[in-house]
């Protein structure tokens, strides 16, 4: 079992309701959509950066293969 499975097994529905209520009290109902939008934007930028990095690695490998081929 991984740690996430153990953690989720310990959190029941009442604990989740309490956690959500605390978050609402801390940030308020109007601030939460802004926080989620910012989180979504951050995740999208992270995915784009990893895709770009992977594309650079693939092109670098292809360039290395082309240089190593005898003519």
Secondary structure, 3 states (H helix, E strand, C coil): CCHHHHHHHHCCHHHHHHHHHHHHHHHCHHHHHHHHHHHHHHHHHHHHHHHHHHHHHHHHHHHHHHHHCCC
